Every structure is written in C-alpha cells, then in structure tokens.
Amino acid sequence: MSDLMNSVGFDLDLTLADTRAGIAAVYDEVALRTGVFIDSVAVVARLGPPLEWELANWMPAEEVPAAADVYRELYPSIAIPVTTLMPGAREAVEAVRRAGGRVAVVTGKNARDAASTVEFLGLEVDEVAGSVFGAAKGPALAAFGAAAYVGDHVADIDAARAGGVVSVAVATGVYPAGELRDHGADVILGDLTEFVEWFDGWRTPAALV
C-alpha cells in the first residue's frame, strides 16, 4: 500500500484530545467577563460545532463576535495547559506513521489553538487544518490525500463522505456507537485504543493487491 493510502485525518476534540475541562473553564471565564450566563456543563456535553454556533445559544447574535474574541484570547492560557490525550491517541498516530502514512488534524477549532494543542500533547502530525466543520472538512481531507478520517461526531461522518474517504467513528464524544452507525459510519470503534488493530487489518489486504 502506498504512503498516500496509509494517510489518515483525525478530528481533535474528544477524538485525539480531551479538551472538556479546559473548554468549560474558558466558557466560565467568558461568562464572568461578559456578564452573560453560560452553562459550561451543557456546552461540553455537545462539543463539536463551531464556537460561534455555541455562543449563539447564550447571547444575541450581535454579541457573539466580541465574545468569540474573548474566548480565543483566553484559550491558550486556560484550556491548553489542562488538555490531555484521549486513550489510545498517541498510539493511533504512531501506528499511521509507522506504516509510512501521514497524519492530518482537521478540526472545527481555529488553526492556531489546534496546532498549539497538538504541540502541547506531543503528537507528531504533518498538517493541521482548522475552522472547518462537517462537510466543509471534505476539501481539506481530499487535498491532504487522506484515505480515512477519524472523528467522534456525526458531522465527522459527513466530513469523510465529503472528502471521499473511509469514515471511522469513535464513540468517545456525545454520540453513542448506535447513532454513529445509523448516520453511516464505515467503522465504529469504542475508542482509539481499538484503532491500531483496525488500522493494521484494514491496510494489510489492500497492500497485498
């Protein structure tokens, strides 16, 4: 199998990185600074969509851009230091690289904070594409040459479809395995600790063709 066919894209939040505590802390601080009530527990229970979409649940549309600026100003100092790896994340990335593949992170998080998060976690990736969600991730996956995309959200299944790649869903986010399956994922994993076995088995038959 070629290096290109071994290349994999990964979502970031709740796929590679457990960002829940940090995101909740940033939202709590945004609420304090803006005087707007934000239930950070509710926010982290539905992670995935863009920041502006979430903020629109809590404040008038005209206030969202300024609040988003505050959020992004605070994120590096508050959220990144308390971010941790999801189980199996490092091993998943290393398995792709060991097979000669390239790794991309394609995420709704802005590219600056996504790259800083990846660096903080010590993950070796080749490309980070940020501020894309759902099917809008498709062009980034296609341009990178990914053969599969791994994510925890039903919108990540849409992303894989849009990019013409295999959809690998991990049930580590807000959607259980059944909902991910019903949405059309090609592969369902409980978490990334199951990725290496799947990846090695998936690429081996194609390598023998």
C-alpha positions as CSV (number, residue, x, y, z in Angstrom):
1,M,0.0,0.0,0.0
2,S,1.3,3.4,-0.9
3,D,2.1,6.0,1.8
4,L,-0.8,8.1,0.5
5,M,-3.2,5.2,1.1
6,N,-1.9,4.9,4.6
7,S,-2.6,8.6,5.4
8,V,-5.3,9.4,8.0
9,G,-7.1,12.5,9.1
10,F,-8.2,12.9,12.7
11,D,-10.6,15.2,14.5
12,L,-9.2,16.9,17.6
13,D,-11.7,17.5,20.4
14,L,-12.8,14.2,22.0
15,T,-11.1,12.2,19.3
16,L,-7.4,12.9,19.9
17,A,-7.7,15.4,22.8
18,D,-9.8,15.6,25.9
19,T,-10.5,19.3,25.9
20,R,-13.6,19.2,28.1
21,A,-12.1,20.7,31.3
22,G,-10.3,23.4,29.5
23,I,-13.2,24.4,27.3
24,A,-15.5,24.5,30.3
25,A,-13.0,26.8,32.2
26,V,-12.8,29.2,29.3
27,Y,-16.6,29.4,28.9
28,D,-16.8,30.1,32.7
29,E,-14.4,33.0,32.3
30,V,-16.2,34.3,29.2
31,A,-19.4,34.3,31.3
32,L,-17.7,36.3,34.1
33,R,-16.2,38.8,31.7
34,T,-19.4,39.4,29.6
35,G,-21.9,39.1,32.4
36,V,-23.9,36.5,30.3
37,F,-24.9,33.2,31.8
38,I,-23.3,30.2,30.1
39,D,-23.8,26.7,31.4
40,S,-20.4,25.2,30.7
41,V,-21.6,21.7,31.6
42,A,-24.2,21.9,28.9
43,V,-21.6,23.2,26.5
44,V,-19.1,20.3,26.9
45,A,-22.0,17.8,26.7
46,R,-22.4,18.8,23.0
47,L,-18.9,19.6,21.8
48,G,-18.3,19.6,18.1
49,P,-20.0,22.6,16.3
50,P,-18.1,25.9,15.8
51,L,-17.6,28.3,18.7
52,E,-19.9,30.9,17.3
53,W,-22.7,28.4,17.0
54,E,-22.4,27.6,20.7
55,L,-22.2,31.2,21.8
56,A,-25.4,31.9,19.9
57,N,-27.2,29.7,22.3
58,W,-26.4,32.1,25.1
59,M,-26.4,35.6,23.7
60,P,-27.8,37.8,21.0
61,A,-26.2,37.4,17.6
62,E,-24.7,40.9,17.7
63,E,-22.8,40.0,20.9
64,V,-21.3,36.7,19.6
65,P,-18.2,38.1,17.7
66,A,-16.9,40.0,20.7
67,A,-17.5,37.0,23.0
68,A,-15.7,34.8,20.5
69,D,-12.7,37.1,20.5
70,V,-12.6,36.9,24.3
71,Y,-12.8,33.1,24.2
72,R,-9.9,32.9,21.7
73,E,-7.8,35.3,23.7
74,L,-8.3,33.2,26.8
75,Y,-8.0,29.7,25.3
76,P,-4.2,29.3,25.1
77,S,-3.5,30.2,28.7
78,I,-6.6,28.5,30.3
79,A,-7.5,25.5,28.2
80,I,-4.4,24.1,26.6
81,P,-2.4,23.5,29.8
82,V,-5.2,21.2,31.2
83,T,-5.8,19.3,27.9
84,T,-5.0,15.6,27.9
85,L,-4.7,12.9,25.4
86,M,-7.7,10.6,24.8
87,P,-7.0,6.9,25.4
88,G,-5.1,5.4,22.5
89,A,-4.5,8.7,20.7
90,R,-0.7,8.7,20.7
91,E,-0.6,5.0,19.7
92,A,-3.1,5.7,16.8
93,V,-0.9,8.5,15.4
94,E,2.2,6.4,15.8
95,A,0.6,3.5,14.0
96,V,-0.1,5.6,11.0
97,R,3.4,7.0,10.9
98,R,4.9,3.5,11.4
99,A,3.0,2.4,8.3
100,G,4.6,5.2,6.3
101,G,1.5,7.3,6.3
102,R,1.0,10.9,7.0
103,V,-1.3,12.4,9.7
104,A,-3.5,15.4,9.5
105,V,-5.7,17.0,12.2
106,V,-8.8,18.5,10.6
107,T,-10.9,20.3,13.2
108,G,-13.5,23.0,13.9
109,K,-11.1,24.6,16.4
110,N,-9.2,27.5,15.0
111,A,-5.8,26.5,13.4
112,R,-3.7,28.4,16.0
113,D,-5.2,26.7,19.0
114,A,-5.4,23.4,17.2
115,A,-1.7,23.5,16.4
116,S,-0.8,24.6,19.9
117,T,-2.9,21.8,21.4
118,V,-1.2,19.2,19.1
119,E,2.2,20.5,20.0
120,F,1.4,20.6,23.8
121,L,0.3,16.9,23.6
122,G,3.4,16.0,21.7
123,L,1.7,14.4,18.7
124,E,3.7,14.2,15.5
125,V,1.4,15.3,12.7
126,D,2.1,16.6,9.2
127,E,-0.7,19.1,8.8
128,V,-3.4,21.0,10.9
129,A,-6.5,22.4,9.2
130,G,-8.7,24.4,11.5
131,S,-12.1,26.3,11.5
132,V,-13.9,23.7,9.4
133,F,-16.9,21.6,10.4
134,G,-18.9,18.8,8.9
135,A,-18.8,18.5,5.1
136,A,-16.6,21.6,5.0
137,K,-13.8,19.4,6.2
138,G,-14.1,17.4,3.0
139,P,-11.8,19.6,0.8
140,A,-9.1,19.6,3.4
141,L,-9.2,15.8,3.7
142,A,-9.1,15.5,-0.1
143,A,-6.2,18.0,-0.5
144,F,-4.2,16.2,2.1
145,G,-4.7,12.9,0.4
146,A,-6.3,11.1,3.4
147,A,-7.6,7.6,3.0
148,A,-9.7,7.7,6.2
149,Y,-11.0,10.2,8.7
150,V,-11.4,9.5,12.3
151,G,-13.9,11.5,14.4
152,D,-16.4,11.3,17.3
153,H,-19.2,13.4,15.9
154,V,-21.9,12.6,13.3
155,A,-20.6,15.7,11.4
156,D,-17.3,13.9,11.1
157,I,-19.0,11.2,9.1
158,D,-20.3,13.9,6.8
159,A,-16.8,15.2,6.6
160,A,-15.5,11.8,5.5
161,R,-18.2,11.4,2.9
162,A,-17.5,14.9,1.5
163,G,-13.8,14.0,1.3
164,G,-14.4,10.7,-0.3
165,V,-12.6,8.8,2.5
166,V,-13.4,5.9,4.9
167,S,-15.4,7.2,7.9
168,V,-14.0,5.8,11.2
169,A,-16.2,6.8,14.2
170,V,-15.1,6.6,17.8
171,A,-17.8,6.6,20.5
172,T,-15.8,9.0,22.8
173,G,-17.9,12.1,22.2
174,V,-21.6,12.9,22.6
175,Y,-22.8,10.3,20.2
176,P,-23.0,6.6,21.2
177,A,-22.0,3.9,18.8
178,G,-25.6,3.2,17.6
179,E,-26.1,6.8,16.5
180,L,-22.8,6.8,14.7
181,R,-23.7,3.6,12.9
182,D,-27.1,4.9,12.0
183,H,-25.6,8.0,10.5
184,G,-23.5,5.9,8.2
185,A,-20.0,5.4,9.6
186,D,-18.0,2.8,7.8
187,V,-16.2,1.7,11.0
188,I,-17.2,2.0,14.7
189,L,-14.6,1.9,17.4
190,G,-15.2,2.2,21.1
191,D,-12.2,4.5,21.4
192,L,-8.8,4.9,19.9
193,T,-7.3,2.0,21.9
194,E,-9.0,-0.1,19.2
195,F,-7.6,1.9,16.3
196,V,-4.2,0.1,15.8
197,E,-5.8,-3.3,15.4
198,W,-8.3,-2.0,13.0
199,F,-5.8,0.0,11.0
200,D,-3.3,-2.8,10.7
201,G,-6.1,-5.1,9.5
202,W,-7.6,-2.6,7.1
203,R,-4.4,-1.7,5.3
204,T,-2.9,-5.2,5.1
205,P,-5.4,-6.6,2.5
206,A,-5.0,-3.6,0.2
207,A,-1.2,-3.9,0.5
208,L,-1.5,-7.4,-0.9
209,V,-3.4,-6.4,-4.0
